Amino acid sequence: QVHLVESGGGLVQPGGSLRLSCAASGSISSIYTMGWYRQAPGKQRELVADISDGIITNYADSVKGRFTISIGSAKNTVCLQMNSLKPEDTAVYYCHARISSPGTTNSYWWGQGTQVTVSS
């Protein structure tokens, strides 16, 4: 069993910044890919950014140049630095991971989500 716990969400004014963190724990052999999705009211869940093998990054066009995903200093942690936030960034942000565990080559896990609200 694997648990993903997010932190760092909150309310911020347009142009402000937030830093999200996701920590994976449990039965983990290795993490292939870890990243963030978001879902705004009435919209589909979409990929925001992810990182594979600790070095390969992928970003949605809407956040390129503003968001940065990176491996955190804590074990099995990924961070999303969000700068120049816009009202359209408002959504529930979900951590997602593809993980190898003992006896399992592929497993997919989701965090419970953290609310990010950008409003004046």
Rosetta blueprint (number, residue, H / E / L):
1 Q L
2 V E
3 H E
4 L E
5 V E
6 E E
7 S E
8 G L
9 G L
10 G E
11 L E
12 V E
13 Q L
14 P L
15 G L
16 G L
17 S L
18 L E
19 R E
20 L E
21 S E
22 C E
23 A E
24 A E
25 S E
26 G E
27 S L
28 I L
29 S L
30 S E
31 I E
32 Y E
33 T E
34 M E
35 G E
36 W E
37 Y E
38 R E
39 Q E
40 A L
41 P L
42 G L
43 K L
44 Q L
45 R L
46 E E
47 L E
48 V E
49 A E
50 D E
51 I E
52 S E
53 D L
54 G L
55 I L
56 I E
57 T E
58 N E
59 Y E
60 A L
61 D H
62 S H
63 V H
64 K L
65 G L
66 R L
67 F E
68 T E
69 I E
70 S E
71 I E
72 G L
73 S L
74 A L
75 K L
76 N L
77 T E
78 V E
79 C E
80 L E
81 Q E
82 M E
83 N L
84 S L
85 L L
86 K L
87 P H
88 E H
89 D H
90 T L
91 A E
92 V E
93 Y E
94 Y E
95 C E
96 H E
97 A E
98 R E
99 I E
100 S E
101 S E
102 P L
103 G L
104 T E
105 T E
106 N E
107 S E
108 Y E
109 W E
110 W E
111 G L
112 Q L
113 G L
114 T E
115 Q E
116 V E
117 T E
118 V E
119 S L
120 S L
